[in-house]
Amino acid sequence: QVQLVESGGGVAQPGGSLRLSCAGSGFSLDLYAVAWFRQAPGQEREGVACISSNHGSAYYPRSRSMEGRITISRDYAENMVHLRLENLKPEDTAVYSCAAVEWGLCPLSEDHYEYWGQGTQVTVSA
């Protein structure tokens, strides 16, 4: 069964950090562009990072609120994609989900993604 499973969410204090993980099950993520999205209560889902499959290039959508605080990376051995969140702020509280598409490059639209995980909750609170 092909699926994506996120982990690593939880409660963090402002200024803290978390590493979220997206594991591919039933398929190899090597040939897939993988992205992370987040959705806060009452807000639209927004893309926060994507890593391509062809060169492992990282892309960060223009989001001033997260600029310089996020890093996406691949772990080929574990068939995972990680998202490192630094200097967390209360406004980072959201459900973070990963998505994958069998493309070399990262799609501009989330409509192109084939597989989605269930999401992991990140809560930033003192």
C-alpha positions as CSV (number, residue, x, y, z in Angstrom):
1,Q,0.0,0.0,0.0
2,V,1.4,3.3,-1.1
3,Q,1.3,6.0,1.6
4,L,3.1,8.9,3.3
5,V,3.4,9.0,7.0
6,E,4.4,12.1,8.9
7,S,6.0,12.2,12.3
8,G,7.9,14.6,14.6
9,G,5.1,17.0,15.4
10,G,4.3,18.0,19.0
11,V,4.4,21.0,21.3
12,A,7.3,23.3,21.3
13,Q,8.2,26.5,23.0
14,P,8.7,29.8,21.1
15,G,12.2,29.8,19.9
16,G,12.5,26.1,19.9
17,S,12.9,23.7,17.0
18,L,11.4,20.6,15.6
19,R,12.3,18.1,12.9
20,L,9.3,16.7,11.0
21,S,9.7,13.5,9.0
22,C,7.8,12.2,6.0
23,A,8.3,8.5,5.3
24,G,7.3,6.8,2.1
25,S,5.7,3.4,2.5
26,G,5.3,1.0,-0.4
27,F,7.3,3.2,-2.8
28,S,10.6,4.9,-3.1
29,L,10.6,8.7,-2.6
30,D,13.8,9.0,-4.8
31,L,11.8,9.6,-8.0
32,Y,9.3,11.9,-6.3
33,A,9.3,15.6,-5.7
34,V,8.2,15.9,-2.1
35,A,6.7,19.0,-0.5
36,W,5.6,20.1,2.9
37,F,2.4,22.1,3.5
38,R,0.8,23.6,6.5
39,Q,-2.7,24.6,7.5
40,A,-3.6,26.6,10.5
41,P,-7.1,26.7,11.9
42,G,-9.3,28.9,9.7
43,Q,-6.6,29.4,7.1
44,E,-5.9,28.1,3.7
45,R,-3.2,25.4,3.2
46,E,0.1,26.9,2.2
47,G,3.3,25.3,0.8
48,V,6.4,25.8,2.9
49,A,9.1,23.8,1.2
50,C,9.7,21.3,-1.6
51,I,12.6,19.2,-2.7
52,S,13.0,18.0,-6.2
53,S,13.9,14.5,-7.2
54,N,16.3,15.2,-10.1
55,H,19.0,17.1,-8.2
56,G,17.5,17.2,-4.7
57,S,17.1,21.0,-5.0
58,A,15.2,22.7,-2.3
59,Y,12.6,25.3,-2.9
60,Y,11.0,27.6,-0.4
61,P,7.9,29.5,-1.5
62,R,8.0,33.1,-0.8
63,S,6.8,33.2,2.8
64,R,8.3,35.9,4.9
65,S,7.0,34.4,8.0
66,M,9.2,31.4,7.7
67,E,12.1,32.8,5.8
68,G,15.4,31.5,7.0
69,R,13.8,29.2,9.6
70,I,13.1,26.1,7.6
71,T,15.2,23.5,5.9
72,I,14.0,20.5,3.8
73,S,16.3,17.5,3.1
74,R,16.2,14.0,1.9
75,D,17.3,10.8,3.7
76,Y,17.7,8.4,0.9
77,A,18.7,5.5,3.2
78,E,15.6,5.8,5.3
79,N,13.3,6.8,2.4
80,M,12.3,10.0,4.2
81,V,12.1,13.7,3.7
82,H,12.7,15.9,6.7
83,L,11.6,19.4,7.5
84,R,13.6,21.3,10.1
85,L,11.8,24.1,11.8
86,E,13.9,26.6,13.7
87,N,13.1,29.6,16.0
88,L,9.5,28.5,16.2
89,K,6.8,31.1,16.7
90,P,3.2,30.7,17.9
91,E,2.0,31.6,14.4
92,D,3.7,28.4,13.2
93,T,1.0,26.4,14.9
94,A,-0.6,24.3,12.2
95,V,-1.0,20.8,10.8
96,Y,2.0,20.0,8.7
97,S,1.5,17.6,5.8
98,C,3.8,16.1,3.2
99,A,2.9,15.4,-0.4
100,A,4.6,13.6,-3.3
101,V,4.4,13.6,-7.1
102,E,6.5,11.6,-9.5
103,W,8.1,14.6,-11.1
104,G,11.7,15.7,-11.4
105,L,10.8,19.3,-10.4
106,C,8.6,20.7,-7.8
107,P,5.1,21.6,-9.1
108,L,3.9,25.2,-8.8
109,S,0.4,24.0,-7.9
110,E,-0.6,21.6,-5.1
111,D,-3.2,20.1,-7.4
112,H,-0.4,18.1,-9.1
113,Y,0.6,16.1,-6.0
114,E,-0.4,12.4,-6.1
115,Y,0.0,11.3,-2.6
116,W,-0.7,13.1,0.7
117,G,0.0,12.2,4.3
118,Q,-2.5,12.6,7.1
119,G,-0.5,15.4,8.7
120,T,1.2,16.0,12.0
121,Q,0.2,18.7,14.5
122,V,2.7,21.3,15.5
123,T,1.8,23.6,18.4
124,V,4.0,26.4,19.5
125,S,3.1,27.7,22.9
126,A,4.8,28.9,26.1
